[in-house]
Amino acid sequence: MTGSDSAVIPQDEVLAPARPVSDRGGHRFVILLANAKGGCGKTTLSTSLASYYAGRGCDVTLLDLDPQQSATQWCRQRKDSGNDDIRLISIPLDGRFHAGKLQGPLREAGDLLIIDSPAGLNGTALDALLNIARVVLVPVLPSPIDIRAATRFMQSVMLSPANRRRPKRLAVIANRARERTRMYGKLELFLHSLKIPFLTTLRDTQLYVRAAGEGCGVLDLQEADQQDRDAWRTIIEWLEIQRHLTRTLPGL
């Protein structure tokens, strides 16, 4: 998948228990990666998820709303490497954004839509995205500033009109965290104090930088170790549970 066969490991060896649910019911599953704080790993999560699901034959659309367009650059690199298996829609979110701008992308999107949102997401833009999202993944870095920003952001999500109309499934992922450090302990304590699932911790590794440069996901790299695979298995399995519920209990 990366243009170099030696850098690829079979998907079934990574996440065999977490097989995607088929979309026989025709329900689109929308995953929103969001946090008001920049640099927390939204694009890293978006692209790795897109790569995983595309590798499993899913009809994946990646919607890049970040003005930096990092996910767009990743998709172009992926295509240059010979993988044109992800539909890309780029709409850099700015002050003129309104909910109507999402109608076109929704018509074009496949069965699975992954949204890479920008920093500073709030107000009407946040509400518009929550209105179409099924689940929200919130990456958080282990620093006091990031913890405070994540707290405020999750409060904004819970108080938004879209969430009040139809509560979203929200989950937190600790990103670039070094375990057995004082700050990681504070982050872990904070996350466990929330009435929100704390899924897993993604380790601080240069593999994510390499994956971004090669247009692939971290699990496509042979060097991904068992800790990486276990963390991503947890994320995928949680998403697949939510995906199954949206198909079987659409009013949930």
N, C-alpha and C positions, 0 to 999 in steps of 0.2 A: 504493500500500500504506500510505501514511501519512496518508491523508485529504486530502492536497494533491497533485493530479496533477503540479503543477510541481516537486515535490520528489522525483520518482521517475524513475529511469533504468531502461531495460529490462534485465532480468537477463542476457539473452544477450549484451549488450554488455560486461558486466563479466567473466563467468567462462565464456565460451563453451566453452573446452576442458575444463572441469571439470564434466561432466554427471553428475548423481547416478546411481548404479547402481540399476536397478529391483529390487524385492524379490520376484522370482519364486519364490525358494526359501523365502520365509517367515521368513527369519532376521532377528531384531530386531538393530539396530545401536545399541549404547549408548555414548555419549560422556560421559565424566566430566571435568568441569572442576574441578581441585582444586589446592590448595596450603595448607599449614598457616597461612600468613601471610594476614592480611586486607588488603583494599584493593589487591590485585595485578591485578584485572581479570577475575576469574572470571565475574561477571555480565555484563560487557561482551561477553566472548567467547560466553557461553551464549546471550544474546539475539540477537546478530548472526548466529550460526549458525542459531538457530531461525528467524529471519526469512528468511534465505537459502533454507533448505531448504523452508520453507512456501511461499515464492514460486515454487518450482519444482514445486509440487504434491505434495510428500512428506507422508506422514501423520506429523506431528511432535508429540511430547509433550515438554513442558518440566517437569521435576521440580525444584521449588524447595525445597531443604533448609535454606537460610540463614535464621536467625531474623530477619534484617533484612527479608526478603521483598521485596527490590528487584526480582527477576525477576517476582514476582507483580504488583507495581505496574506494571511495564512491560507485562505481558500485559493488564492492565485498561485501560491507556492505549491499547494497540493495538486492543482491542475497541471502546473508545469512538470510535476513529478509523475504525471501519467494517471492521476486519479480524478476523474471528473464525475464524482458520485454524490456530490452535495450541491443542492440548489442554494445559491447565495443571493440575498436581497440586502442592499446597502441603503440605509436611510439615516444619514447623520442627524441625530436629534439636536435641534436648536430651539431658539426662542419662539419660532413660528410653528412649532409642532402642535398638531391637534389630532384628535382621535380619528378623524377621517383619513389621515395618511396611512392608517393601518388596514384600511379596507382592501386596497390593492394587494398588499403582501399576503393577506389572509386568503384571498382568492387564488393566489399563485402557490401558496404553501402546500407541501405534501402532508402525509399523515402525521409526521412528527416535526414540530417547529421548535427550534431552540433560539431564544432571544438573548443576545449579548447587549446588555443595557449600559448606558454611560454613567459616569460618576455624577453625583448631584441630582439623582433622580428623585423627584418629589412632585407634589401638586397634581395638576391635571394629567401630566405625562405618566406619572406613576399610576394614577387611577385608570387611565386608558389601557395600560399594559396589564394591570391586574384584572381588568375586565375580560381579557382574552386568555389569561394564563390559567393553567390547571394547577401547577405547582410552582413554588418559588424557592430557589436555592440561594442561600446567602453565605458567601465565603467571608471569613473573618481572619485578620492577621493578629498575631499575639503581641499587641502593643496597647497601652492605655488609651491612646487616641482612637485606635481602630475599634476597641471594645465600646467606647462611649458612642462613636459614630454608628456602630451596628445596633446598639440599644435604641438610639433615636430613630434609626431607619425602620426597625421592626415595629416600633410603636406607630410610625406613620403608616406602615402596611396594615396593621390591625385596625387603625382608626379610619382608613380610607373608605369612601362610599362603596367602591367595588367589593372590598373585602366584607363589609357589613351586609351587603346584599347576598353575597355568596362567598363564605369564608374559604380561603385558599389553604392548601397544604403547604406549610412552610417548614424548611429544614435548614440547619446551619452546618457549615463545614469549616473546620479550622485549617488554614492554609499556610504553607511555608513555616510550619512550627517545628521547633526543636524540642523534643520531649526531654524531661528531666532538667528543665530550666525553671527558674522562679516565675518568669513571665508566662510560660506555658501553663504552669499550675494555676495562675490567676485566670488565664483564658478558659481553662477547663472548668474551673469553679464557676465562672460566669455562665458558660454555656449550659452546664448542668442545672443552673438555677432557673433557667427559662422553662416554660411549659411548651417548649418547641423541641423537636427531635434534634439532637446533636449527633450527626451521622458518623463522622470519622475525622481523622487528621491526615492531611496530605503532607508528606515530609518535604523538607527544604532540600531540593536536588536540582542540579543543572540539566537533568533529563527533560524538564519542562521547557527550558530554553531551547534545547536541541529539537524537541518535537515541534515547537513553534517555527523554527527555521526550516524544518523539513516538510511542513504541511501535513503532519500526522498527529496522532494522539500519543500520550506517554506509554500507553499499553501496547502500541505498535512497535516499540523499541525493545529489542532483545535484552537490553541491559536493565529493564524494569525489574526490580526484585520482588520478593514475595510480599513485603510490606506494601509496596505500591499496588500490587494486584489485589491484596486483601482490602485495602482502603477503597479502591474503585469498585470492587465487587459489592461492598456495602452500599455505595451510592446507587449503583445500577439496580440492585435488588429492591431498594426502597422506591426508586422511580417506577419499577415494574409493578410493584404492589399498587401504587397510586394510579398507574395506567390501567391496570385491571379494574380497579374500583370505578374509574370514570366510564369504563365500558359497561360494566354490569350494574352500576348504581349511578346513572348520569345525573340524578338530582342531588347527589351527596354534596 
